[in-house]
Amino acid sequence: MPLLSGGREAKSLIVGVLSNEFPLTAKQIYSKIAKNAPTSSLTYQAVHKALGQLAEQSVVGKDEKGGYQLNVEWAKSVKRFGE
């Protein structure tokens, strides 16, 4: 199972947001994190960088309109790991 290493806070928050609503642009994800986790000191740049890393790890995918969503296969592997 791919782990969310390096920048774990940003990656965990992104996965949390995308598990509830998708597809979302980087700006929409950042806005939701800022609204739902006001104590977080994450910048837009940190969210954007984490999204790039998650895409490289095949945790998220990007659609043709620039929206991000969780990779279904990754989500299934996480579910199987937890069983």
C-alpha positions in Angstrom: 0.0 0.0 0.0 1.4 3.4 -0.9 2.1 5.5 2.2 1.6 9.2 2.4 5.2 10.0 3.3 6.7 13.5 3.2 4.3 16.4 3.8 1.9 14.0 5.5 -0.3 16.7 6.9 -1.1 18.2 3.5 -1.5 14.8 1.9 -3.8 13.6 4.6 -6.0 16.7 4.4 -6.1 16.4 0.6 -7.1 12.8 0.8 -9.8 13.7 3.4 -11.2 16.4 1.2 -11.2 14.3 -2.0 -12.8 11.4 -0.2 -15.9 13.5 0.4 -16.1 15.5 -2.8 -14.5 15.3 -6.3 -13.3 16.3 -8.8 -11.8 19.5 -7.3 -9.2 21.9 -8.6 -6.1 22.7 -6.5 -7.7 26.0 -5.5 -10.9 24.4 -4.4 -9.0 21.8 -2.4 -7.0 24.6 -0.7 -10.2 26.6 0.1 -11.8 23.6 1.7 -8.8 22.8 3.8 -8.5 26.4 4.9 -12.2 26.4 5.8 -12.3 23.1 7.5 -8.9 23.2 9.2 -8.4 26.8 10.2 -5.6 26.0 12.6 -3.6 24.5 9.7 -0.8 26.7 8.5 -0.7 25.1 5.0 -0.1 27.4 2.1 -1.6 27.0 -1.4 1.9 26.2 -2.6 2.2 23.3 0.0 -1.2 22.0 -1.2 -0.1 22.2 -4.9 3.2 20.5 -4.2 1.5 17.7 -2.2 -1.0 17.2 -5.1 1.9 16.8 -7.5 3.5 14.2 -5.2 0.2 12.4 -4.7 -0.2 12.3 -8.5 3.3 10.8 -8.9 2.4 8.2 -6.3 -0.9 7.4 -8.2 -2.9 8.3 -5.2 -4.8 11.0 -7.1 -5.5 11.6 -10.8 -6.3 14.7 -12.7 -9.1 15.0 -15.2 -9.0 17.0 -18.5 -10.6 20.0 -16.7 -7.9 20.2 -14.1 -9.9 18.5 -11.3 -8.3 16.0 -9.0 -9.9 12.9 -7.6 -8.7 9.9 -5.7 -7.4 6.9 -7.7 -10.0 4.2 -7.4 -7.3 1.4 -7.4 -5.4 3.2 -4.6 -8.6 3.5 -2.6 -9.4 -0.2 -3.0 -5.8 -1.1 -1.9 -6.2 1.0 1.2 -9.6 -0.7 1.9 -8.1 -4.2 1.5 -5.1 -3.3 3.7 -7.5 -2.2 6.5 -9.5 -5.5 6.3 
